[in-house]
Amino acid sequence: MLEANTPSAQIERQSDKDFEAKESTVLEARIPSGPIEQQWDKCRFDMKLVNPANRRKHSIIVVGAGLAGAAAAATLGQQGYHVHCFSYHDTPRRAHSIAAQGGINAAKNYRNDGDSIFRLFKDTVKGGDYRAREANVYRLAQISLNIIDQCVAQGVPFAREYGGLLDNRSFGGVQVSRTFYARGQTGQQLLLGAYQALEEQVAAGTVTMHIRSELLDVVIVNGRARGIVTRDLVTGDIECHAADVVVLATGGYSNVFYLSTNAKASNCTAIWRAHRRGALFGNPCFTQIHPTCIPLSSEHQSKLTLMSESLRNDGRVWVPKKRVKRALQTISRKTSATTIWRTATRSFGNLVPRDVASRNAKEVCDEGRGVGPHGQGVYLDFADAIHRLGLETVREKYGNLFEIYQRITDEDAYTVPMRIYPAPHYTMGGLWVDYHLMSTIPGLFVGGEANFSDHGANRLGASALMQGLADGYFVLPYTVPDYIASTKLDPVDVSHPEFTSAEAEVKDRIKKLVGINGKRSPDSFHKELGKIMWDNCGMARSDAGLRKALARIPELRDEFWHNLRDRRRRR
């Protein structure tokens, strides 16, 4: 049995001590005592409950309607609470969770290949370089079993074997097949399941949806999160909303690199405004560079496109042995190719962890062996898989991904190798949360990618969907009611002075931005910031590069506040 006194816990406690010495603040993770296998069960038993008749007296704000947000809003609404769910989009179905293509992990061991809750726990902790909070990770591995049952009951069309059993495939950083999938559309199908559950509660009147609404600030009353300030993205109106609890499930901050696989709407405003109100960040330097993305083709691009890691199951990754001309047809697969994975190839083969895969791809491109028009790419070749499995089998497993690739590059990956290159994809860092997923601001809970707790320094493939649904369906519905039952919450509405003050601050900030009347567009600042971050704080980091970025970013910030152009005005 593993005790709570683990290396990761010791690191976290030491970090807490360092922070306490500097800021006179104690971070209490509230990890239950006892063997790690029993901690979540013990925690649930010790939690206080809210009587069903009293739940309708309490209101909860959920910001974000992706997997974590939609699942939390639907489940809390089903319990009987009044839930207000806010989405940046015109419908929750457009949440960025749909872009998680490859699958979702669960320790079901359907393949009988040695998987278990403990192995999923170990793989996740090891894959994260032992930087994750181990109690949270073990809970995640336990809950993974329930997630698949929940989604199947909702009708999520997971892939099945010929006999009707759920199919599994492998992902990077593991040696078992534990990933459940729906072709290359797993995130979309899971989101539709959560969306159906959410809309059921909307129809029942327990959840109120606020679409096309962006959080601009969090309202703190007597030290507790009691509401938010939002902007209607259609009318521009600024509005205040009060509640007993605020839950943020708004995703990560990879768009700080400008070019990333994230949607452009994934702007991380919510967690940043919470941070400015006092919510601490955990591990913000831990950003994931995904190895299988379509390479940059033009300096005018505003985002990059992910090719699912599942492609590495059957695709062979290679580059020329020596520097050659970059024309695709001049390179022979047989005589001029070499694989790029230089470590752990015997144990993991093509499925090395993402950080290893990304570093190795960058190394061979830096050596001048990259492929494509700009030399920034490696091949992902399916010739062997098509020969071994047959074209129709490959098309059945990956057809929609090949179609995406063809539409973007105008190349047929069935006949020529795909070109891939690493790109910013996911952020393991986020708002610091305790075991109950509550931030350092009481009453402010954080779920999914927006928090820091589960993945350490590197997330394994197919674990993002697992965490989002675990937090939304199975963790927050326990911890949020416990907070409500354990806390004396005085009645608060939007007439409270703190709401008036927060709304005034938001309006003043917008007025200041609009009134700068400079010459540079917001996108030009974002693009320059992204280049600074990618060049100096991306895959490769050095003391000199970090100091260069730290010197340049304040200069760029100062120029932003003096030379920003309102995009509504002509040049």
Buried (B, 14 or more C-beta within 10 A) or exposed (E): EBEBEBEBBEEBBEBBEEBEEEEEEEBEBEBBEBEBBBBBEEBBEEBEEBEEEEBEBBBBBBBBBBBBBBBBBBBBBBBBBBBBBBBBBEEBBBBBBBBBBBBBBBBBBBBEEEBBBBBBBBBBBBBBBBBBBBBBBBBBBBBBBBBBEBBBEBEBBBBEEEEEEBBBBBBBBBBBBBBBBBBBBBBBBBBBBBBBBBBBBBEEEBBBBBBBBBBBBBBBBEEBBBBBBBBBBEEEEBBBBBBBBBBBBBBBBBBBBBBBBBBEBBBBBBBBBBBEBBBBBBBBEBBBBBBBBBBBBEEEEEBBBBBBBBBBBBBBBBBBEEEBEBEBEEBEEEEBBEBBBEEEEEEBBBBBBBBBBBBBBBBBBEEEBBBBBBBBBBBBBBBEBBEEBEEEEBBEBBBBBBEBBBEEBEBEBBEBBBBBBBBBBBBBBBBBBBBBBBBBBBBBBBBBBBBBBBBBBBBBBBBBBBBBBBBBBBBBBBBBBBBBBEEEBEEBEBEBEBBEEBBEEBBEEBEEEEEBEBEBBEEBBBBBBBBBBBEBBBBBEEEEBEEBBEEBBEEEEEBBEEBBBEEEEEE
